[in-house]
């Protein structure tokens, strides 16, 4: 059974439909990249999958042992989030909150997990630093470590390289690819179609009344790609 199976979804907010007739599934080990024009419903889909935005129609089934609260999420950063006055350690550790049950404190297991993922993201030496004093790339590594603390199965990333310089952008894409190769399932929204084709295993292209889902190779043979003037140099 798929981690996530979506059947004939209708997406929107405040009573306004932004996309419909969306069908796709995500299996363990997939790297799904969601593309489409601004306003097509990409971020709305992410928030709907996470239960942050109500589903207007259709059905979302979570399966294969995945829990709805066991999904790591790296949202688009806002100015307020970038200026958050907490330490790196505090932010990463907060990713383990769902594991604390009713305990009002973090246990040894949660602290070990936070340290493990900070070392994994090469930010352990920054643990005492204030988050808002870090570079954009460092901040994204902190948020990624936090997301990894929330889930070892599936990560959902919404435009994770926005605002990063080209060198850091490439490094971040390579980092996500490495996590996927290690067995982590990835769902990522991106405006960079060329990066999507380079790194992802599957593409979901959303438009208001139609969508495409398939492998990257199938996408490059589709009308969606041809309408974009397809072809990667």
C-alpha positions in Angstrom: 0.0 0.0 0.0 1.2 3.5 -0.8 2.4 5.9 1.9 -0.1 8.5 0.5 -2.9 7.9 -2.0 -4.9 10.9 -3.3 -8.1 10.4 -5.2 -9.8 13.1 -7.2 -8.7 16.0 -4.9 -10.3 19.4 -4.9 -8.0 22.0 -3.4 -8.8 25.5 -2.2 -9.2 27.9 0.8 -11.9 30.2 2.0 -14.4 28.6 -0.3 -12.3 29.3 -3.5 -11.2 26.3 -5.6 -7.6 26.6 -6.9 -7.2 23.1 -8.4 -9.2 19.9 -8.9 -9.1 16.4 -10.4 -5.8 15.7 -8.7 -4.9 12.0 -8.4 -1.5 10.6 -7.4 0.2 8.3 -4.9 3.5 8.4 -3.1 5.3 5.1 -2.3 8.2 4.5 0.1 11.5 5.7 -1.4 9.9 8.1 -4.0 11.2 11.6 -4.6 8.1 13.5 -5.9 8.5 17.0 -7.1 5.4 19.2 -7.4 5.6 21.9 -10.1 3.2 24.3 -11.7 2.6 28.1 -12.2 2.1 30.4 -9.2 -1.3 30.1 -7.8 -1.8 26.6 -9.2 -2.3 25.1 -5.8 1.1 23.6 -5.0 1.5 25.0 -1.5 -2.2 24.4 -0.9 -1.7 20.7 -1.7 1.2 20.5 0.7 -0.9 22.1 3.5 -3.9 19.9 2.7 -1.7 16.7 2.9 -0.5 17.9 6.3 -4.0 18.6 7.6 -3.3 22.4 7.8 -5.9 23.3 5.1 -9.3 21.5 4.9 -9.8 19.2 1.9 -12.6 20.6 -0.3 -13.3 17.3 -2.1 -11.8 13.9 -2.8 -10.0 11.5 -0.5 -6.5 11.2 1.0 -5.5 7.9 2.5 -2.4 7.5 4.6 -1.1 3.9 4.7 1.9 1.5 4.7 2.6 2.2 8.4 2.9 6.0 8.0 1.2 8.1 10.7 -0.4 11.4 9.8 1.7 13.0 12.7 4.8 11.3 11.6 5.6 13.5 8.6 8.5 15.9 8.7 7.7 19.4 7.3 9.9 22.1 6.1 7.7 25.1 5.2 8.4 28.2 3.2 10.3 30.6 5.5 8.8 34.0 6.4 10.7 37.0 7.6 9.4 36.4 11.1 10.7 32.8 11.1 14.1 33.9 9.9 14.4 36.3 12.8 13.3 33.8 15.4 15.4 34.4 18.6 15.9 30.8 19.7 19.0 28.7 19.7 19.8 26.1 17.1 19.5 23.4 19.8 16.1 24.5 20.9 14.7 24.6 17.4 16.0 21.2 16.3 14.9 19.6 19.6 11.3 21.0 19.1 11.0 18.6 16.2 10.7 15.7 18.7 7.6 17.2 20.4 5.3 14.6 19.0 7.3 11.8 20.7 7.0 13.4 24.2 3.4 12.3 24.6 2.1 14.0 27.7 5.5 14.6 29.3 6.3 18.3 29.8 10.0 17.8 29.0 12.4 16.3 26.5 13.9 12.9 27.5 17.3 11.4 26.7 15.9 9.7 23.6 14.7 13.0 22.1 18.0 14.7 22.9 19.9 11.9 21.3 17.8 12.1 18.2 18.3 15.9 18.0 22.0 15.5 18.3 22.1 12.7 15.7 20.3 14.9 13.1 22.3 18.0 13.9 25.5 16.0 13.2 23.9 14.6 10.1 23.2 18.1 8.8 26.7 19.2 9.9 25.4 21.9 12.3 26.3 20.3 15.7 29.0 23.0 16.2 26.3 25.7 15.9 24.0 24.2 18.6 24.5 27.2 20.9 24.1 29.9 18.2 21.1 32.0 17.8 19.1 30.9 14.8 18.5 34.4 13.5 22.3 35.0 13.3 22.9 32.1 10.9 23.2 32.3 7.1 20.2 31.3 4.9 21.8 27.9 4.1 22.6 27.2 7.8 19.0 28.1 8.8 17.6 25.6 6.2 19.9 22.9 7.6 18.6 23.7 11.1 15.0 23.4 9.9 15.8 20.2 7.9 17.3 18.7 11.1 14.2 19.6 12.9 12.0 18.0 10.2 14.2 14.8 10.4 13.5 14.7 14.2 9.8 14.6 13.4 10.0 11.8 10.8 12.5 9.2 9.6 10.0 8.1 6.8 8.7 11.1 4.9 9.7 14.7 4.4 7.5 17.4 2.9 9.4 20.5 1.7 7.8 23.7 0.4 10.2 25.7 -1.8 13.2 24.9 0.4 15.8 26.8 -1.6 14.0 30.2 -1.9 16.4 33.0 -1.2 19.5 30.8 -1.2 22.4 31.7 -3.4 23.2 29.4 -6.4 26.0 27.5 -4.7 24.1 26.8 -1.5 21.0 25.9 -3.6 22.9 23.2 -5.4 24.4 21.9 -2.1 20.9 21.8 -0.6 19.4 19.9 -3.5 22.3 17.4 -3.3 21.7 17.0 0.4 18.0 16.2 -0.2 19.0 13.7 -2.9 21.4 12.0 -0.5 18.6 11.7 2.1 16.4 10.1 -0.5 19.1 7.7 -1.5 19.4 6.7 2.1 15.7 5.6 2.0 13.8 8.8 3.0 10.7 9.5 0.9 10.6 13.1 -0.3 7.7 15.4 -1.5 9.0 18.8 -2.6 7.4 21.9 -4.2 9.7 23.7 -6.5 9.7 26.4 -9.1 12.9 25.0 -10.6 11.7 22.5 -13.2 15.2 21.7 -14.3 16.3 20.8 -10.8 13.1 18.7 -10.4 14.0 16.7 -13.5 17.6 16.3 -12.3 16.9 15.0 -8.8 13.3 13.8 -8.5 12.0 10.3 -9.5 8.5 11.5 -10.1 6.8 14.8 -11.2 3.4 16.1 -10.3 2.5 19.1 -12.5 -0.6 20.9 -11.3 -2.9 23.2 -13.2 -6.3 24.4 -12.2 -8.3 21.7 -14.1 -5.8 19.1 -15.0 -2.6 17.6 -13.7 0.2 15.2 -14.7 1.7 12.5 -12.5 4.5 10.1 -13.7 8.2 9.5 -13.7 10.6 12.2 -14.8 11.1 10.4 -18.1 7.4 10.2 -18.7 7.1 13.9 -17.9 9.7 14.8 -20.5 7.6 13.0 -23.1 4.3 14.7 -22.0 2.4 17.6 -23.5 2.9 19.5 -20.2 6.7 19.5 -20.9 6.3 20.3 -24.6 4.1 23.3 -23.7 7.0 24.6 -21.6 9.3 24.4 -24.6 10.8 21.2 -23.0 14.3 20.1 -23.3 17.3 20.2 -20.9 20.6 21.4 -22.2 
